[in-house]
Amino acid sequence: KMAGDSRFPDVDTDGSEKSEEMEIVVNVGGVRQVFYGDNLNQYPETRLAELVNCLSGGYDSIFSLCDDYDPGKREFYFDRDPDAFKCIIDVYYFGEIHMKKGICPICFKNEMEFWKVDLQFLDDCCKAHLSEKKEELEEIARRVQLILDDLGVDASESRWKKCQKCIWKFLEKPESSYPARVIAVLSFLFILISSVVMCVGTIPDLQVVDAEGNRMEHPTLDSIETACIGWFTVEYVLRLISSPNKLHFALSFMNIVDVLAILPFYVSLTLTHLGAKLMELSNVQQAVQALRIMRIARIFKLARHSSGLQTLTYALKRSFKELGLLLMYLAVGIFVFSALGYTMEQSHPETLFKSIPQSFWWAIITMTTVGYGDIYPKTTLGKLNAAISFLCGVIAIALPIHPIINNFVRYYNKQRVLETAAKHELELMELNSAEGKAAGSRSELEDLSREGKEGPFYSSRIKVSHSDTFIHLLSEEKHHRTRLQSCK
């Protein structure tokens, strides 16, 4: 074939053959497809539609669109994914594209961009899958970037900034060092000790009586409580000072829980020493007791040290629809069966169903299979109604449980996969950096390859794999292909 020849044996010089009637053959990865111009011209901006009108532009125009061309067969060759191509050509026949199961969404998106097909033709269900995969890659990139920020040291930073980063890693990242892991374990133990002290302090045998005859916690338990609060206070203040974004830190849910676990101690201490002068002593004691109950909030601090509790919290957030459905089922059942129970039990002289609102309690404990037995039907119809309500309650509770469990398992497995992927990405980045250090020796081998002085073994070793698919958030220069970036 001559590069300067712009005319082909199967195209008339006068251009009498119309593009609408033209037939072209496209070979994608060994899979041949025949197309007609009238179908392809429905979307003139796509790459296949451009093939119809590129013949008159010469070889330069043709090879700007495809990898190879056979003028005798009028066949265009592309080194692309044939499975993705089979899905993409549906846009010319059906006006929409469905992504087959097993195809990587990110790679499929790149294939659509190569064939110049707009993403708006992708079906909504496939768009959701693509969006989910994008979020996963962004999360992996964010995790890798956080690790790189922890490992990196900026020489231009001030001594205070460096100290601030060290304190933040020490308190927030237990995996960063052995002392940080020890601090995390100590914090976990202080939470447990504080919770145990709060419970043990309510045992009457361990309480003491003050001068006014009121029971109060044992001084030893009070001292342990003070030590725990001191630890929580120092920990929170240090984390707040070292936080890179103090507003986000203060408004975070877990940090609000930390404040609620600490604040009642200082408020009750203030009321005990200063409030007595401003109000009656009995009111002060009631306020102090109410604040001491708020100490139960510190048990939620365990969620900061437990990935399982965090996973459960996220699963519940994602299951609001299922939980709402469960509550709706129970609400309807409680209202119906309590009204029926009240109506059927009115004929009995010793009925326990005094009113429909009072019957709500019976319906709740029956449908949730608790059954305290403080309220129970005595008539035959009432017992039949109770049996039906029991069975309906079991069904109503069992139906939404499976989606909630699936959300928990899916999120837990996803977090493990993302964590593993982030570690693999760091390992591959280290390998790429090692390849960069050996660039000099590689360039020498490439020179030998051009001169034909080396064997195929060396030629195969110096090849570097590249791909269009990579995490943009991590690199904008090196497009090295990795296991994660190619989604294999």
C-alpha positions in Angstrom: 0.0 0.0 0.0 1.2 3.5 -0.8 0.9 6.2 1.8 0.4 8.9 -0.7 -2.4 7.1 -2.6 -5.7 8.6 -1.7 -8.0 6.6 -4.0 -9.2 3.1 -3.7 -10.3 0.6 -6.3 -13.8 0.2 -4.8 -14.6 3.9 -4.7 -15.7 5.7 -7.8 -13.7 8.8 -8.7 -16.8 10.9 -9.2 -18.1 10.0 -5.8 -21.3 8.6 -7.2 -21.6 6.0 -4.4 -23.6 7.6 -1.6 -22.5 7.1 2.0 -26.0 6.0 3.0 -25.7 3.0 0.6 -22.1 2.1 1.5 -21.3 -1.1 3.2 -18.2 -1.4 5.4 -16.7 -4.2 7.4 -15.2 -3.7 10.8 -12.9 -6.2 12.4 -12.6 -5.7 16.1 -10.2 -8.1 17.9 -10.9 -10.8 15.2 -14.7 -10.3 15.3 -16.1 -9.1 11.9 -19.2 -6.9 11.7 -20.9 -5.5 8.6 -22.5 -2.1 8.8 -24.4 0.1 6.4 -24.1 3.8 6.0 -27.7 4.6 6.7 -27.5 3.0 10.2 -24.2 4.6 11.1 -25.1 8.1 9.9 -27.8 8.2 12.6 -25.0 9.3 14.9 -22.6 11.1 12.7 -20.2 12.1 15.5 -19.3 8.5 16.3 -16.1 6.8 15.1 -18.0 4.3 12.9 -20.0 7.0 11.2 -16.7 8.8 10.4 -15.4 5.6 8.8 -18.1 5.9 6.1 -16.9 9.3 5.0 -13.1 8.9 5.5 -12.4 7.0 2.3 -12.1 10.1 0.2 -9.6 11.6 2.6 -6.8 9.1 1.9 -4.8 6.8 4.1 -3.9 9.6 6.5 -7.6 10.1 7.3 -8.3 6.4 7.5 -5.4 5.5 9.8 -6.4 8.4 12.1 -9.5 6.4 12.8 -8.4 2.7 12.8 -5.4 0.6 13.3 -5.3 -1.0 9.8 -7.3 -1.1 6.6 -7.7 -3.6 3.7 -8.9 -1.6 0.6 -9.7 -4.8 -1.3 -12.2 -6.0 1.3 -13.0 -2.4 2.5 -12.3 -3.8 6.0 -11.2 -1.7 9.0 -9.2 -3.3 11.7 -9.2 -2.3 15.4 -7.3 -3.7 18.3 -10.0 -3.2 20.9 -12.2 -5.3 23.1 -14.7 -7.3 20.9 -17.1 -8.0 23.8 -17.5 -4.3 24.7 -17.9 -3.5 21.0 -20.8 -5.9 20.6 -22.6 -4.0 23.4 -21.7 -0.6 22.0 -23.1 -1.2 18.5 -26.5 -1.7 20.0 -26.9 2.1 19.9 -27.2 2.0 16.1 -30.1 -0.5 16.3 -31.9 0.1 19.6 -30.8 3.6 20.6 -29.4 2.5 24.0 -26.6 0.4 25.3 -26.6 -2.3 28.0 -23.3 -3.4 29.5 -23.0 -7.2 29.8 -22.2 -8.8 33.0 -18.5 -9.4 33.6 -17.2 -6.4 31.7 -15.3 -3.8 33.8 -17.4 -0.6 33.9 -14.4 1.7 33.8 -12.9 -0.2 30.8 -16.3 -0.1 29.1 -16.5 3.6 29.6 -13.1 4.0 27.9 -14.3 1.8 25.0 -17.4 4.1 24.6 -15.1 7.1 24.6 -12.9 5.5 21.9 -15.9 4.8 19.7 -17.1 8.3 20.4 -20.4 7.2 21.8 -21.9 9.5 24.4 -22.5 8.1 27.9 -26.1 9.3 27.7 -27.0 6.2 25.6 -25.9 3.9 28.5 -28.9 2.5 30.3 -29.7 3.8 33.8 -28.9 0.5 35.5 -25.5 0.4 33.9 -24.9 4.0 34.8 -25.4 3.1 38.4 -22.9 0.3 38.1 -20.4 2.7 36.5 -21.0 5.3 39.2 -20.4 2.7 41.9 -17.1 1.7 40.3 -16.0 5.3 40.0 -16.7 5.8 43.7 -14.6 2.8 44.6 -11.7 4.1 42.6 -12.0 7.5 44.2 -12.1 5.9 47.6 -9.0 3.8 46.7 -7.2 7.0 45.5 -8.2 8.8 48.6 -6.8 6.0 50.8 -3.6 5.8 48.8 -3.2 9.6 49.0 -3.7 9.6 52.8 -1.0 7.0 53.1 1.3 8.9 50.9 0.7 12.1 52.9 1.6 10.2 56.0 4.8 8.9 54.5 5.8 12.1 52.8 7.8 14.8 54.6 7.8 18.3 53.4 11.0 20.1 54.2 9.4 23.5 53.8 6.9 22.9 56.6 7.5 24.5 60.0 8.4 22.6 63.1 4.9 23.1 64.5 3.3 21.6 61.4 5.5 18.6 61.5 4.8 18.2 65.2 1.0 18.6 64.5 1.2 15.8 61.9 3.1 13.5 64.3 0.4 14.0 67.0 -2.4 13.4 64.5 -0.8 10.1 63.3 -0.1 9.1 66.8 -3.7 9.5 68.0 -5.7 8.8 64.8 -3.7 6.2 62.9 -2.9 3.2 65.2 -1.4 1.3 62.2 1.3 4.0 61.7 3.5 2.8 64.6 3.8 0.5 67.6 3.4 3.3 70.2 0.3 4.6 68.3 -1.2 1.1 68.5 -0.5 1.0 72.3 -2.3 4.4 72.7 -5.3 3.0 70.8 -5.4 0.0 73.1 -5.2 2.2 76.2 -8.0 4.4 74.9 -10.1 1.3 74.3 -9.4 0.0 77.9 -10.3 3.4 79.4 -13.6 3.3 77.7 -14.3 -0.1 79.0 -13.2 0.8 82.5 -15.3 3.9 82.6 -18.4 2.0 81.4 -17.8 -0.7 84.0 -17.4 1.9 86.8 -20.6 3.6 85.7 -22.5 0.3 86.1 -20.7 -0.9 89.3 -21.4 2.5 90.9 -25.1 1.8 90.9 -24.8 -1.3 93.2 -26.2 -0.3 96.6 -23.7 -2.4 98.5 -20.8 -0.5 97.0 -22.4 3.0 97.6 -21.7 5.2 100.6 -24.0 7.5 102.5 -23.1 11.2 102.8 -23.8 13.5 105.8 -27.3 14.2 104.6 -28.3 10.5 104.2 -28.1 10.4 100.4 -26.4 7.5 98.7 -23.5 8.3 96.4 -20.8 6.5 94.6 -17.8 5.1 96.4 -14.8 7.5 96.5 -12.6 4.9 94.8 -14.9 4.6 91.9 -15.2 8.3 91.7 -11.4 8.6 91.5 -11.3 6.1 88.7 -14.0 8.0 86.9 -12.1 11.2 87.3 -8.9 9.6 85.8 -10.9 8.3 82.8 -12.4 11.7 82.2 -8.9 13.2 82.4 -7.7 10.8 79.8 -10.7 11.5 77.5 -10.2 15.2 77.9 -6.4 15.2 77.1 -7.1 12.9 74.1 -9.8 15.1 72.7 -7.9 18.3 73.1 -4.7 16.9 71.5 -6.8 15.5 68.6 -8.5 18.9 68.1 -5.2 20.8 68.2 -3.5 18.5 65.7 -6.6 18.2 63.4 -5.9 19.5 59.9 -9.5 20.7 59.6 -10.8 21.7 63.0 -14.3 22.7 61.8 -14.9 19.3 60.2 -13.4 17.6 63.3 -15.7 19.4 65.7 -18.8 18.6 63.6 -18.0 14.9 63.1 -20.5 12.6 64.7 -18.0 10.5 66.6 -16.3 13.7 68.0 -19.7 15.0 69.1 -20.1 11.7 71.0 -16.7 12.3 72.6 -17.9 15.8 73.8 -21.1 14.3 75.1 -19.1 11.7 77.1 -16.9 14.4 78.6 -19.1 17.4 79.1 -21.5 15.9 81.8 -18.6 15.4 84.2 -17.6 19.1 84.1 -21.1 20.4 84.1 -22.0 18.2 87.2 -18.8 19.3 88.9 -19.7 22.9 88.3 -23.2 22.5 89.5 -22.0 20.7 92.6 -19.6 23.4 93.7 -21.3 26.6 92.4 -24.9 25.6 91.7 -25.7 25.2 95.4 -25.3 28.9 95.9 -27.8 29.7 93.1 -30.5 27.1 93.6 -31.8 24.6 96.1 -29.5 21.7 96.9 -32.2 19.2 95.8 -32.5 20.7 92.4 -28.7 20.6 92.0 -28.6 16.9 92.9 -31.4 16.1 90.4 -29.5 17.9 87.7 -26.3 16.1 88.6 -28.0 12.7 88.5 -29.6 13.5 85.1 -26.2 14.5 83.7 -24.5 11.4 85.1 -26.9 9.3 83.1 -25.5 10.9 80.0 -22.3 9.1 80.7 -23.7 6.2 78.7 -22.8 8.1 75.6 -19.2 7.1 76.1 -20.0 3.5 75.1 -20.4 4.9 71.6 -16.7 5.8 71.6 -16.0 2.2 71.0 -17.2 2.7 67.4 -14.1 4.8 66.7 -11.9 1.8 67.6 -14.1 -0.9 66.0 -14.4 -1.3 62.3 -17.3 -3.8 62.9 -19.4 -1.2 64.6 -18.6 1.3 61.9 -19.7 -1.2 59.3 -22.9 -1.9 61.2 -23.6 1.9 61.4 -23.1 2.3 57.6 -25.3 -0.8 56.9 -28.1 0.7 58.9 -27.8 4.0 57.1 -28.0 2.2 53.8 -31.0 0.2 55.0 -33.3 3.1 55.9 -35.7 2.1 53.2 -35.9 -1.5 54.5 -36.1 -0.3 58.1 -38.9 2.1 57.2 -40.7 -0.7 55.5 -40.4 -2.9 58.6 -41.8 -0.1 60.8 -44.6 0.5 58.4 -45.6 -3.2 58.5 -45.5 -3.3 62.2 -47.4 0.0 62.6 -50.2 -1.2 60.4 -50.3 -4.6 62.1 -50.3 -3.1 65.6 -53.1 -0.8 64.8 -55.3 -3.5 63.2 -54.7 -6.2 65.7 -55.0 -4.0 68.8 -58.4 -2.7 67.5 -59.6 -6.2 66.8 -58.4 -7.4 70.1 -60.2 -4.6 72.0 -63.4 -5.3 70.1 -63.3 -9.1 70.6 -62.4 -8.9 74.3 -65.2 -6.5 75.3 -67.7 -9.3 75.8 -65.5 -10.9 78.6 -66.3 -9.5 82.1 -62.6 -9.7 83.2 -61.1 -8.2 80.1 -57.6 -6.7 80.2 -58.1 -4.7 77.1 -59.4 -1.4 78.5 -58.9 0.7 75.4 -57.4 0.6 72.0 -54.3 2.7 73.0 -53.7 0.3 75.9 -54.0 -2.6 73.5 -51.1 -1.1 71.4 -48.8 -2.5 74.1 -50.2 -6.0 73.8 -50.0 -5.8 70.0 -46.3 -4.7 70.1 -45.1 -7.4 72.4 -47.1 -10.0 70.5 -46.0 -9.1 67.0 -42.4 -8.8 68.1 -42.7 -12.3 69.7 -41.8 -10.9 73.2 -45.0 -11.8 75.0 -44.7 -10.5 78.6 -48.0 -12.0 79.5 -49.2 -9.0 81.5 -52.0 -8.5 78.9 -53.5 -11.5 77.2 -56.8 -12.4 75.5 -59.4 -14.6 77.3 -62.0 -15.2 74.6 -61.7 -17.7 71.8 -61.8 -15.0 69.1 -59.3 -13.0 71.0 -56.9 -15.9 71.1 -57.4 -16.5 67.4 -56.6 -12.9 66.7 -53.5 -13.1 68.9 -52.3 -16.2 66.9 -52.8 -14.4 63.6 -51.0 -11.3 64.9 -48.1 -13.4 66.1 -47.7 -15.1 62.7 -48.0 -11.8 60.8 -45.4 -10.3 63.1 -42.9 -13.0 62.4 -43.4 -12.5 58.6 -43.2 -8.7 58.9 -40.0 -8.8 60.8 -38.4 -11.6 58.7 -39.0 -10.1 55.2 -36.7 -6.9 55.5 -34.0 -8.6 57.5 -32.3 -10.2 54.5 -31.7 -7.0 52.6 -30.2 -5.4 55.8 -27.9 -8.4 56.2 -26.9 -8.1 52.6 -26.0 -4.4 53.0 -23.8 -5.3 56.0 -22.0 -8.1 54.2 -21.6 -6.1 51.0 -20.1 -3.1 52.8 -17.8 -5.2 55.0 -16.5 -7.1 52.0 -16.1 -3.9 50.0 -14.0 -2.3 52.7 -11.7 -5.3 52.8 -11.4 -5.2 49.0 -10.7 -1.5 49.0 -8.1 -1.8 51.7 -6.3 -4.6 49.8 -6.5 -2.7 46.6 -5.0 0.4 48.2 -2.1 -1.8 49.5 -1.6 -3.3 46.0 -1.6 0.1 44.4 1.1 1.3 46.8 3.2 -1.8 45.9 2.8 -1.2 42.2 3.7 2.5 42.6 6.9 1.3 44.4 7.6 -1.0 41.4 7.1 1.9 39.0 9.4 4.1 41.0 12.0 1.3 40.9 11.6 1.1 37.1 12.1 4.9 36.9 15.4 4.5 38.7 16.5 1.9 36.2 15.5 4.1 33.2 19.1 4.6 32.2 19.9 0.9 31.8 16.5 0.4 30.1 17.3 3.1 27.5 20.6 1.4 26.7 18.7 -1.9 26.1 16.3 -0.1 23.8 19.2 1.3 21.8 20.6 -2.3 21.5 17.1 -3.4 20.4 17.0 -0.8 17.6 20.4 -1.9 16.4 19.4 -5.6 16.5 22.1 -6.7 18.8 20.0 -8.4 21.5 17.8 -11.4 21.5 14.0 -11.7 21.9 14.4 -12.3 25.6 15.8 -8.8 26.3 13.3 -7.3 23.9 10.4 -8.7 25.8 11.8 -7.6 29.1 12.2 -3.9 28.2 8.5 -3.5 27.1 6.4 -1.4 29.5 2.7 -2.0 29.5 0.4 1.1 29.2 -3.3 1.6 29.4 -5.8 4.3 29.0 -7.4 3.3 32.3 -5.7 4.8 35.4 -6.7 6.7 38.5 -6.6 10.3 37.6 -6.5 11.4 41.2 -3.1 9.7 41.8 -1.2 10.5 38.6 -1.6 12.8 35.7 1.6 12.0 34.0 2.3 8.2 34.2 -0.3 6.0 32.7 1.3 2.8 33.8 -1.1 -0.1 33.8 -1.7 -1.9 37.1 -3.9 -4.7 38.3 -6.1 -2.1 40.0 -6.1 0.5 37.3 -7.1 -2.0 34.6 -9.8 -3.4 36.9 -8.6 -7.0 36.3 
